[in-house]
Amino acid sequence: MPSVNAHLAMTHLVPLAKEVDDDKVTPGVLGFIVFAVMALAVWGLMKSMNKHMRKVDFKEPSDASAVSAETGVAPEPQK
C-alpha cells in the first residue's frame, strides 16, 4: 500500500514542482529554523541585558574632591 500512496503523492506534486524556477534559491525550513533560533537568542540576550541594566545605580559625584576620596586618585588640575 505505501507504493500507491507514494505514487499518488508524486502524481499530484510533480505538476507543482514544474512551476518552481530552477534558478531560484529559497531558504526553506532550515533557514526558518536558524532564523527563529537567532531571534529567540537575541530576545533572551535583550531581556538579560535589561535585567542587569536595572541593577546599575550610577550616581555622579558633585565635585572633584569626592572622586579623589572614593578612588584614591588625585584629580587632574583644570586649566
PDB file of N, CA, C and O in Angstrom:
ATOM      1  N   MET A   1       0.793  -1.195   0.000  1.00  0.00           N
ATOM      2  CA  MET A   1       0.000   0.000   0.000  1.00  0.00           C
ATOM      3  C   MET A   1       0.845   1.274   0.000  1.00  0.00           C
ATOM      4  O   MET A   1       0.421   2.257  -0.607  1.00  0.00           O
ATOM      5  N   PRO A   2       2.023   1.315   0.649  1.00  0.00           N
ATOM      6  CA  PRO A   2       2.815   2.533   0.639  1.00  0.00           C
ATOM      7  C   PRO A   2       3.200   2.984  -0.769  1.00  0.00           C
ATOM      8  O   PRO A   2       3.325   4.181  -1.026  1.00  0.00           O
ATOM      9  N   SER A   3       3.389   2.033  -1.675  1.00  0.00           N
ATOM     10  CA  SER A   3       3.780   2.423  -3.028  1.00  0.00           C
ATOM     11  C   SER A   3       2.646   3.165  -3.738  1.00  0.00           C
ATOM     12  O   SER A   3       2.906   4.049  -4.554  1.00  0.00           O
ATOM     13  N   VAL A   4       1.395   2.816  -3.439  1.00  0.00           N
ATOM     14  CA  VAL A   4       0.256   3.500  -4.052  1.00  0.00           C
ATOM     15  C   VAL A   4       0.186   4.937  -3.543  1.00  0.00           C
ATOM     16  O   VAL A   4      -0.042   5.860  -4.325  1.00  0.00           O
ATOM     17  N   ASN A   5       0.383   5.136  -2.217  1.00  0.00           N
ATOM     18  CA  ASN A   5       0.361   6.482  -1.651  1.00  0.00           C
ATOM     19  C   ASN A   5       1.501   7.331  -2.201  1.00  0.00           C
ATOM     20  O   ASN A   5       1.316   8.510  -2.505  1.00  0.00           O
ATOM     21  N   ALA A   6       2.671   6.730  -2.325  1.00  0.00           N
ATOM     22  CA  ALA A   6       3.811   7.459  -2.868  1.00  0.00           C
ATOM     23  C   ALA A   6       3.548   7.828  -4.325  1.00  0.00           C
ATOM     24  O   ALA A   6       3.891   8.925  -4.765  1.00  0.00           O
ATOM     25  N   HIS A   7       2.944   6.915  -5.064  1.00  0.00           N
ATOM     26  CA  HIS A   7       2.643   7.189  -6.471  1.00  0.00           C
ATOM     27  C   HIS A   7       1.620   8.322  -6.592  1.00  0.00           C
ATOM     28  O   HIS A   7       1.763   9.191  -7.452  1.00  0.00           O
ATOM     29  N   LEU A   8       0.591   8.322  -5.743  1.00  0.00           N
ATOM     30  CA  LEU A   8      -0.412   9.383  -5.771  1.00  0.00           C
ATOM     31  C   LEU A   8       0.212  10.727  -5.392  1.00  0.00           C
ATOM     32  O   LEU A   8      -0.091  11.755  -5.999  1.00  0.00           O
ATOM     33  N   ALA A   9       1.084  10.709  -4.384  1.00  0.00           N
ATOM     34  CA  ALA A   9       1.729  11.951  -3.970  1.00  0.00           C
ATOM     35  C   ALA A   9       2.604  12.499  -5.088  1.00  0.00           C
ATOM     36  O   ALA A   9       2.622  13.705  -5.334  1.00  0.00           O
ATOM     37  N   MET A  10       3.321  11.622  -5.759  1.00  0.00           N
ATOM     38  CA  MET A  10       4.205  12.073  -6.836  1.00  0.00           C
ATOM     39  C   MET A  10       3.401  12.616  -8.015  1.00  0.00           C
ATOM     40  O   MET A  10       3.809  13.599  -8.634  1.00  0.00           O
ATOM     41  N   THR A  11       2.283  12.002  -8.331  1.00  0.00           N
ATOM     42  CA  THR A  11       1.499  12.490  -9.465  1.00  0.00           C
ATOM     43  C   THR A  11       0.853  13.834  -9.168  1.00  0.00           C
ATOM     44  O   THR A  11       0.618  14.622 -10.084  1.00  0.00           O
ATOM     45  N   HIS A  12       0.564  14.107  -7.898  1.00  0.00           N
ATOM     46  CA  HIS A  12      -0.025  15.396  -7.543  1.00  0.00           C
ATOM     47  C   HIS A  12       1.029  16.485  -7.344  1.00  0.00           C
ATOM     48  O   HIS A  12       0.750  17.661  -7.578  1.00  0.00           O
ATOM     49  N   LEU A  13       2.242  16.108  -6.914  1.00  0.00           N
ATOM     50  CA  LEU A  13       3.273  17.103  -6.628  1.00  0.00           C
ATOM     51  C   LEU A  13       4.146  17.428  -7.838  1.00  0.00           C
ATOM     52  O   LEU A  13       4.757  18.496  -7.875  1.00  0.00           O
ATOM     53  N   VAL A  14       4.222  16.551  -8.814  1.00  0.00           N
ATOM     54  CA  VAL A  14       5.064  16.806  -9.981  1.00  0.00           C
ATOM     55  C   VAL A  14       4.611  18.049 -10.746  1.00  0.00           C
ATOM     56  O   VAL A  14       5.462  18.847 -11.138  1.00  0.00           O
ATOM     57  N   PRO A  15       3.309  18.252 -10.979  1.00  0.00           N
ATOM     58  CA  PRO A  15       2.927  19.496 -11.660  1.00  0.00           C
ATOM     59  C   PRO A  15       3.305  20.747 -10.858  1.00  0.00           C
ATOM     60  O   PRO A  15       3.640  21.772 -11.452  1.00  0.00           O
ATOM     61  N   LEU A  16       3.258  20.682  -9.533  1.00  0.00           N
ATOM     62  CA  LEU A  16       3.656  21.823  -8.714  1.00  0.00           C
ATOM     63  C   LEU A  16       5.159  22.066  -8.808  1.00  0.00           C
ATOM     64  O   LEU A  16       5.606  23.213  -8.814  1.00  0.00           O
ATOM     65  N   ALA A  17       5.924  21.008  -8.880  1.00  0.00           N
ATOM     66  CA  ALA A  17       7.375  21.136  -8.950  1.00  0.00           C
ATOM     67  C   ALA A  17       7.820  21.735 -10.277  1.00  0.00           C
ATOM     68  O   ALA A  17       8.870  22.377 -10.334  1.00  0.00           O
ATOM     69  N   LYS A  18       7.070  21.548 -11.317  1.00  0.00           N
ATOM     70  CA  LYS A  18       7.452  22.101 -12.612  1.00  0.00           C
ATOM     71  C   LYS A  18       7.299  23.618 -12.645  1.00  0.00           C
ATOM     72  O   LYS A  18       7.923  24.283 -13.471  1.00  0.00           O
ATOM     73  N   GLU A  19       6.468  24.176 -11.748  1.00  0.00           N
ATOM     74  CA  GLU A  19       6.274  25.615 -11.706  1.00  0.00           C
ATOM     75  C   GLU A  19       7.412  26.326 -10.978  1.00  0.00           C
ATOM     76  O   GLU A  19       7.543  27.544 -11.100  1.00  0.00           O
ATOM     77  N   VAL A  20       8.234  25.602 -10.227  1.00  0.00           N
ATOM     78  CA  VAL A  20       9.332  26.198  -9.481  1.00  0.00           C
ATOM     79  C   VAL A  20      10.478  26.517 -10.437  1.00  0.00           C
ATOM     80  O   VAL A  20      10.862  25.688 -11.262  1.00  0.00           O
ATOM     81  N   ASP A  21      11.015  27.725 -10.315  1.00  0.00           N
ATOM     82  CA  ASP A  21      12.131  28.154 -11.151  1.00  0.00           C
ATOM     83  C   ASP A  21      13.405  27.461 -10.677  1.00  0.00           C
ATOM     84  O   ASP A  21      13.721  27.495  -9.488  1.00  0.00           O
ATOM     85  N   ASP A  22      14.136  26.834 -11.591  1.00  0.00           N
ATOM     86  CA  ASP A  22      15.350  26.112 -11.230  1.00  0.00           C
ATOM     87  C   ASP A  22      16.478  27.048 -10.794  1.00  0.00           C
ATOM     88  O   ASP A  22      17.382  26.627 -10.072  1.00  0.00           O
ATOM     89  N   ASP A  23      16.435  28.310 -11.222  1.00  0.00           N
ATOM     90  CA  ASP A  23      17.494  29.264 -10.878  1.00  0.00           C
ATOM     91  C   ASP A  23      17.229  30.000  -9.568  1.00  0.00           C
ATOM     92  O   ASP A  23      18.069  30.786  -9.129  1.00  0.00           O
ATOM     93  N   LYS A  24      16.103  29.768  -8.949  1.00  0.00           N
ATOM     94  CA  LYS A  24      15.726  30.476  -7.727  1.00  0.00           C
ATOM     95  C   LYS A  24      16.117  29.638  -6.510  1.00  0.00           C
ATOM     96  O   LYS A  24      15.838  28.441  -6.444  1.00  0.00           O
ATOM     97  N   VAL A  25      16.772  30.299  -5.549  1.00  0.00           N
ATOM     98  CA  VAL A  25      17.189  29.618  -4.331  1.00  0.00           C
ATOM     99  C   VAL A  25      16.356  30.176  -3.178  1.00  0.00           C
ATOM    100  O   VAL A  25      16.249  31.392  -3.018  1.00  0.00           O
ATOM    101  N   THR A  26      15.774  29.295  -2.383  1.00  0.00           N
ATOM    102  CA  THR A  26      14.971  29.713  -1.243  1.00  0.00           C
ATOM    103  C   THR A  26      15.573  29.141   0.041  1.00  0.00           C
ATOM    104  O   THR A  26      16.222  28.096  -0.010  1.00  0.00           O
ATOM    105  N   PRO A  27      15.378  29.798   1.197  1.00  0.00           N
ATOM    106  CA  PRO A  27      15.977  29.315   2.437  1.00  0.00           C
ATOM    107  C   PRO A  27      15.355  28.024   2.953  1.00  0.00           C
ATOM    108  O   PRO A  27      16.047  27.209   3.564  1.00  0.00           O
ATOM    109  N   GLY A  28      14.084  27.827   2.724  1.00  0.00           N
ATOM    110  CA  GLY A  28      13.431  26.595   3.150  1.00  0.00           C
ATOM    111  C   GLY A  28      13.222  26.523   4.648  1.00  0.00           C
ATOM    112  O   GLY A  28      13.294  27.528   5.355  1.00  0.00           O
ATOM    113  N   VAL A  29      12.963  25.323   5.115  1.00  0.00           N
ATOM    114  CA  VAL A  29      12.647  25.089   6.524  1.00  0.00           C
ATOM    115  C   VAL A  29      13.883  25.303   7.398  1.00  0.00           C
ATOM    116  O   VAL A  29      13.778  25.869   8.486  1.00  0.00           O
ATOM    117  N   LEU A  30      15.036  24.863   6.940  1.00  0.00           N
ATOM    118  CA  LEU A  30      16.266  25.030   7.721  1.00  0.00           C
ATOM    119  C   LEU A  30      16.566  26.510   7.941  1.00  0.00           C
ATOM    120  O   LEU A  30      16.964  26.902   9.038  1.00  0.00           O
ATOM    121  N   GLY A  31      16.381  27.325   6.925  1.00  0.00           N
ATOM    122  CA  GLY A  31      16.596  28.760   7.072  1.00  0.00           C
ATOM    123  C   GLY A  31      15.650  29.375   8.084  1.00  0.00           C
ATOM    124  O   GLY A  31      16.049  30.232   8.872  1.00  0.00           O
ATOM    125  N   PHE A  32      14.403  28.943   8.068  1.00  0.00           N
ATOM    126  CA  PHE A  32      13.430  29.439   9.047  1.00  0.00           C
ATOM    127  C   PHE A  32      13.816  29.029  10.459  1.00  0.00           C
ATOM    128  O   PHE A  32      13.717  29.832  11.387  1.00  0.00           O
ATOM    129  N   ILE A  33      14.256  27.787  10.631  1.00  0.00           N
ATOM    130  CA  ILE A  33      14.632  27.306  11.967  1.00  0.00           C
ATOM    131  C   ILE A  33      15.831  28.093  12.493  1.00  0.00           C
ATOM    132  O   ILE A  33      15.852  28.487  13.659  1.00  0.00           O
ATOM    133  N   VAL A  34      16.824  28.320  11.643  1.00  0.00           N
ATOM    134  CA  VAL A  34      18.006  29.076  12.059  1.00  0.00           C
ATOM    135  C   VAL A  34      17.607  30.502  12.438  1.00  0.00           C
ATOM    136  O   VAL A  34      18.060  31.022  13.458  1.00  0.00           O
ATOM    137  N   PHE A  35      16.765  31.135  11.628  1.00  0.00           N
ATOM    138  CA  PHE A  35      16.306  32.493  11.913  1.00  0.00           C
ATOM    139  C   PHE A  35      15.526  32.543  13.219  1.00  0.00           C
ATOM    140  O   PHE A  35      15.708  33.470  14.008  1.00  0.00           O
ATOM    141  N   ALA A  36      14.666  31.570  13.459  1.00  0.00           N
ATOM    142  CA  ALA A  36      13.873  31.539  14.687  1.00  0.00           C
ATOM    143  C   ALA A  36      14.761  31.360  15.915  1.00  0.00           C
ATOM    144  O   ALA A  36      14.530  31.996  16.943  1.00  0.00           O
ATOM    145  N   VAL A  37      15.768  30.505  15.818  1.00  0.00           N
ATOM    146  CA  VAL A  37      16.690  30.300  16.946  1.00  0.00           C
ATOM    147  C   VAL A  37      17.473  31.577  17.226  1.00  0.00           C
ATOM    148  O   VAL A  37      17.668  31.949  18.383  1.00  0.00           O
ATOM    149  N   MET A  38      17.920  32.246  16.169  1.00  0.00           N
ATOM    150  CA  MET A  38      18.647  33.502  16.358  1.00  0.00           C
ATOM    151  C   MET A  38      17.751  34.575  16.966  1.00  0.00           C
ATOM    152  O   MET A  38      18.199  35.349  17.813  1.00  0.00           O
ATOM    153  N   ALA A  39      16.503  34.629  16.549  1.00  0.00           N
ATOM    154  CA  ALA A  39      15.569  35.612  17.102  1.00  0.00           C
ATOM    155  C   ALA A  39      15.328  35.343  18.587  1.00  0.00           C
ATOM    156  O   ALA A  39      15.285  36.282  19.382  1.00  0.00           O
ATOM    157  N   LEU A  40      15.172  34.085  18.968  1.00  0.00           N
ATOM    158  CA  LEU A  40      14.993  33.743  20.382  1.00  0.00           C
ATOM    159  C   LEU A  40      16.241  34.076  21.196  1.00  0.00           C
ATOM    160  O   LEU A  40      16.132  34.531  22.334  1.00  0.00           O
ATOM    161  N   ALA A  41      17.418  33.857  20.627  1.00  0.00           N
ATOM    162  CA  ALA A  41      18.661  34.176  21.328  1.00  0.00           C
ATOM    163  C   ALA A  41      18.778  35.685  21.555  1.00  0.00           C
ATOM    164  O   ALA A  41      19.159  36.115  22.644  1.00  0.00           O
ATOM    165  N   VAL A  42      18.457  36.486  20.547  1.00  0.00           N
ATOM    166  CA  VAL A  42      18.515  37.942  20.699  1.00  0.00           C
ATOM    167  C   VAL A  42      17.503  38.407  21.736  1.00  0.00           C
ATOM    168  O   VAL A  42      17.808  39.281  22.548  1.00  0.00           O
ATOM    169  N   TRP A  43      16.312  37.840  21.717  1.00  0.00           N
ATOM    170  CA  TRP A  43      15.293  38.197  22.699  1.00  0.00           C
ATOM    171  C   TRP A  43      15.781  37.882  24.116  1.00  0.00           C
ATOM    172  O   TRP A  43      15.616  38.693  25.027  1.00  0.00           O
ATOM    173  N   GLY A  44      16.375  36.715  24.296  1.00  0.00           N
ATOM    174  CA  GLY A  44      16.897  36.336  25.609  1.00  0.00           C
ATOM    175  C   GLY A  44      18.032  37.246  26.061  1.00  0.00           C
ATOM    176  O   GLY A  44      18.101  37.620  27.231  1.00  0.00           O
ATOM    177  N   LEU A  45      18.919  37.602  25.141  1.00  0.00           N
ATOM    178  CA  LEU A  45      20.013  38.495  25.491  1.00  0.00           C
ATOM    179  C   LEU A  45      19.507  39.884  25.862  1.00  0.00           C
ATOM    180  O   LEU A  45      20.011  40.497  26.802  1.00  0.00           O
ATOM    181  N   MET A  46      18.520  40.380  25.135  1.00  0.00           N
ATOM    182  CA  MET A  46      17.962  41.697  25.440  1.00  0.00           C
ATOM    183  C   MET A  46      17.268  41.682  26.811  1.00  0.00           C
ATOM    184  O   MET A  46      17.381  42.641  27.575  1.00  0.00           O
ATOM    185  N   LYS A  47      16.570  40.621  27.111  1.00  0.00           N
ATOM    186  CA  LYS A  47      15.897  40.502  28.406  1.00  0.00           C
ATOM    187  C   LYS A  47      16.925  40.469  29.529  1.00  0.00           C
ATOM    188  O   LYS A  47      16.739  41.118  30.558  1.00  0.00           O
ATOM    189  N   SER A  48      18.002  39.725  29.342  1.00  0.00           N
ATOM    190  CA  SER A  48      19.057  39.652  30.345  1.00  0.00           C
ATOM    191  C   SER A  48      19.744  41.005  30.506  1.00  0.00           C
ATOM    192  O   SER A  48      20.038  41.424  31.625  1.00  0.00           O
ATOM    193  N   MET A  49      20.002  41.690  29.391  1.00  0.00           N
ATOM    194  CA  MET A  49      20.648  42.993  29.454  1.00  0.00           C
ATOM    195  C   MET A  49      19.780  43.990  30.225  1.00  0.00           C
ATOM    196  O   MET A  49      20.299  44.756  31.038  1.00  0.00           O
ATOM    197  N   ASN A  50      18.481  43.992  29.985  1.00  0.00           N
ATOM    198  CA  ASN A  50      17.586  44.896  30.698  1.00  0.00           C
ATOM    199  C   ASN A  50      17.587  44.611  32.196  1.00  0.00           C
ATOM    200  O   ASN A  50      17.542  45.532  33.011  1.00  0.00           O
ATOM    201  N   LYS A  51      17.638  43.334  32.550  1.00  0.00           N
ATOM    202  CA  LYS A  51      17.665  42.961  33.960  1.00  0.00           C
ATOM    203  C   LYS A  51      18.942  43.481  34.619  1.00  0.00           C
ATOM    204  O   LYS A  51      18.891  44.005  35.732  1.00  0.00           O
ATOM    205  N   HIS A  52      20.076  43.344  33.950  1.00  0.00           N
ATOM    206  CA  HIS A  52      21.341  43.800  34.507  1.00  0.00           C
ATOM    207  C   HIS A  52      21.432  45.326  34.523  1.00  0.00           C
ATOM    208  O   HIS A  52      22.009  45.896  35.449  1.00  0.00           O
ATOM    209  N   MET A  53      20.882  45.984  33.528  1.00  0.00           N
ATOM    210  CA  MET A  53      20.929  47.447  33.490  1.00  0.00           C
ATOM    211  C   MET A  53      20.064  48.057  34.588  1.00  0.00           C
ATOM    212  O   MET A  53      20.385  49.134  35.089  1.00  0.00           O
ATOM    213  N   ARG A  54      18.980  47.396  34.970  1.00  0.00           N
ATOM    214  CA  ARG A  54      18.146  47.896  36.067  1.00  0.00           C
ATOM    215  C   ARG A  54      18.892  47.850  37.394  1.00  0.00           C
ATOM    216  O   ARG A  54      18.591  48.632  38.296  1.00  0.00           O
ATOM    217  N   LYS A  55      19.853  46.953  37.526  1.00  0.00           N
ATOM    218  CA  LYS A  55      20.625  46.831  38.760  1.00  0.00           C
ATOM    219  C   LYS A  55      21.680  47.922  38.906  1.00  0.00           C
ATOM    220  O   LYS A  55      22.144  48.177  40.017  1.00  0.00           O
ATOM    221  N   VAL A  56      22.071  48.573  37.808  1.00  0.00           N
ATOM    222  CA  VAL A  56      23.120  49.582  37.844  1.00  0.00           C
ATOM    223  C   VAL A  56      22.590  50.824  38.539  1.00  0.00           C
ATOM    224  O   VAL A  56      21.520  51.332  38.205  1.00  0.00           O
ATOM    225  N   ASP A  57      23.361  51.310  39.520  1.00  0.00           N
ATOM    226  CA  ASP A  57      22.994  52.513  40.249  1.00  0.00           C
ATOM    227  C   ASP A  57      24.139  53.504  40.080  1.00  0.00           C
ATOM    228  O   ASP A  57      25.123  53.455  40.819  1.00  0.00           O
ATOM    229  N   PHE A  58      24.014  54.383  39.130  1.00  0.00           N
ATOM    230  CA  PHE A  58      25.071  55.340  38.828  1.00  0.00           C
ATOM    231  C   PHE A  58      24.717  56.691  39.417  1.00  0.00           C
ATOM    232  O   PHE A  58      23.698  57.291  39.076  1.00  0.00           O
ATOM    233  N   LYS A  59      25.580  57.158  40.307  1.00  0.00           N
ATOM    234  CA  LYS A  59      25.405  58.488  40.878  1.00  0.00           C
ATOM    235  C   LYS A  59      26.663  59.284  40.586  1.00  0.00           C
ATOM    236  O   LYS A  59      27.766  58.871  40.946  1.00  0.00           O
ATOM    237  N   GLU A  60      26.500  60.411  39.943  1.00  0.00           N
ATOM    238  CA  GLU A  60      27.641  61.243  39.589  1.00  0.00           C
ATOM    239  C   GLU A  60      28.064  62.055  40.804  1.00  0.00           C
ATOM    240  O   GLU A  60      27.221  62.667  41.460  1.00  0.00           O
ATOM    241  N   PRO A  61      29.380  62.071  41.120  1.00  0.00           N
ATOM    242  CA  PRO A  61      29.836  62.853  42.263  1.00  0.00           C
ATOM    243  C   PRO A  61      29.653  64.352  42.011  1.00  0.00           C
ATOM    244  O   PRO A  61      29.738  64.815  40.874  1.00  0.00           O
ATOM    245  N   SER A  62      29.405  65.093  43.073  1.00  0.00           N
ATOM    246  CA  SER A  62      29.123  66.514  42.925  1.00  0.00           C
ATOM    247  C   SER A  62      30.371  67.345  42.685  1.00  0.00           C
ATOM    248  O   SER A  62      30.295  68.389  42.038  1.00  0.00           O
ATOM    249  N   ASP A  63      31.529  66.905  43.195  1.00  0.00           N
ATOM    250  CA  ASP A  63      32.753  67.670  42.955  1.00  0.00           C
ATOM    251  C   ASP A  63      33.947  66.733  42.816  1.00  0.00           C
ATOM    252  O   ASP A  63      33.830  65.523  43.009  1.00  0.00           O
ATOM    253  N   ALA A  64      35.102  67.316  42.478  1.00  0.00           N
ATOM    254  CA  ALA A  64      36.301  66.518  42.224  1.00  0.00           C
ATOM    255  C   ALA A  64      36.866  65.923  43.498  1.00  0.00           C
ATOM    256  O   ALA A  64      37.504  64.872  43.435  1.00  0.00           O
ATOM    257  N   SER A  65      36.664  66.542  44.652  1.00  0.00           N
ATOM    258  CA  SER A  65      37.212  66.002  45.904  1.00  0.00           C
ATOM    259  C   SER A  65      36.533  64.687  46.275  1.00  0.00           C
ATOM    260  O   SER A  65      37.154  63.810  46.875  1.00  0.00           O
ATOM    261  N   ALA A  66      35.263  64.555  45.918  1.00  0.00           N
ATOM    262  CA  ALA A  66      34.563  63.306  46.189  1.00  0.00           C
ATOM    263  C   ALA A  66      35.132  62.180  45.345  1.00  0.00           C
ATOM    264  O   ALA A  66      35.202  61.036  45.796  1.00  0.00           O
ATOM    265  N   VAL A  67      35.541  62.499  44.121  1.00  0.00           N
ATOM    266  CA  VAL A  67      36.131  61.483  43.243  1.00  0.00           C
ATOM    267  C   VAL A  67      37.440  60.998  43.822  1.00  0.00           C
ATOM    268  O   VAL A  67      37.693  59.794  43.859  1.00  0.00           O
ATOM    269  N   SER A  68      38.287  61.925  44.280  1.00  0.00           N
ATOM    270  CA  SER A  68      39.583  61.529  44.815  1.00  0.00           C
ATOM    271  C   SER A  68      39.423  60.736  46.110  1.00  0.00           C
ATOM    272  O   SER A  68      40.215  59.835  46.388  1.00  0.00           O
ATOM    273  N   ALA A  69      38.411  61.062  46.898  1.00  0.00           N
ATOM    274  CA  ALA A  69      38.190  60.325  48.145  1.00  0.00           C
ATOM    275  C   ALA A  69      37.716  58.905  47.867  1.00  0.00           C
ATOM    276  O   ALA A  69      38.106  57.978  48.577  1.00  0.00           O
ATOM    277  N   GLU A  70      36.883  58.720  46.850  1.00  0.00           N
ATOM    278  CA  GLU A  70      36.353  57.389  46.538  1.00  0.00           C
ATOM    279  C   GLU A  70      37.370  56.516  45.823  1.00  0.00           C
ATOM    280  O   GLU A  70      37.474  55.325  46.116  1.00  0.00           O
ATOM    281  N   THR A  71      38.121  57.088  44.890  1.00  0.00           N
ATOM    282  CA  THR A  71      39.022  56.287  44.062  1.00  0.00           C
ATOM    283  C   THR A  71      40.442  56.262  44.574  1.00  0.00           C
ATOM    284  O   THR A  71      41.199  55.348  44.245  1.00  0.00           O
ATOM    285  N   GLY A  72      40.826  57.256  45.384  1.00  0.00           N
ATOM    286  CA  GLY A  72      42.197  57.312  45.866  1.00  0.00           C
ATOM    287  C   GLY A  72      43.139  57.932  44.857  1.00  0.00           C
ATOM    288  O   GLY A  72      44.355  57.897  45.043  1.00  0.00           O
ATOM    289  N   VAL A  73      42.600  58.498  43.792  1.00  0.00           N
ATOM    290  CA  VAL A  73      43.410  59.128  42.753  1.00  0.00           C
ATOM    291  C   VAL A  73      43.126  60.619  42.786  1.00  0.00           C
ATOM    292  O   VAL A  73      41.971  61.043  42.798  1.00  0.00           O
ATOM    293  N   ALA A  74      44.178  61.400  42.802  1.00  0.00           N
ATOM    294  CA  ALA A  74      44.005  62.854  42.833  1.00  0.00           C
ATOM    295  C   ALA A  74      43.500  63.341  41.484  1.00  0.00           C
ATOM    296  O   ALA A  74      43.945  62.851  40.446  1.00  0.00           O
ATOM    297  N   PRO A  75      42.582  64.294  41.483  1.00  0.00           N
ATOM    298  CA  PRO A  75      42.074  64.820  40.206  1.00  0.00           C
ATOM    299  C   PRO A  75      43.126  65.655  39.503  1.00  0.00           C
ATOM    300  O   PRO A  75      43.981  66.268  40.142  1.00  0.00           O
ATOM    301  N   GLU A  76      43.053  65.673  38.176  1.00  0.00           N
ATOM    302  CA  GLU A  76      43.992  66.480  37.382  1.00  0.00           C
ATOM    303  C   GLU A  76      43.626  67.944  37.525  1.00  0.00           C
ATOM    304  O   GLU A  76      42.445  68.287  37.575  1.00  0.00           O
ATOM    305  N   PRO A  77      44.629  68.813  37.592  1.00  0.00           N
ATOM    306  CA  PRO A  77      44.314  70.244  37.688  1.00  0.00           C
ATOM    307  C   PRO A  77      43.680  70.739  36.402  1.00  0.00           C
ATOM    308  O   PRO A  77      44.098  70.363  35.307  1.00  0.00           O
ATOM    309  N   GLN A  78      42.677  71.579  36.540  1.00  0.00           N
ATOM    310  CA  GLN A  78      41.987  72.120  35.371  1.00  0.00           C
ATOM    311  C   GLN A  78      42.700  73.366  34.896  1.00  0.00           C
ATOM    312  O   GLN A  78      43.222  74.131  35.707  1.00  0.00           O
ATOM    313  N   LYS A  79      42.727  73.578  33.608  1.00  0.00           N
ATOM    314  CA  LYS A  79      43.426  74.729  33.020  1.00  0.00           C
ATOM    315  C   LYS A  79      42.505  75.869  32.818  1.00  0.00           C
ATOM    316  O   LYS A  79      42.922  76.921  32.333  1.00  0.00           O
TER     317      LYS A  79
END
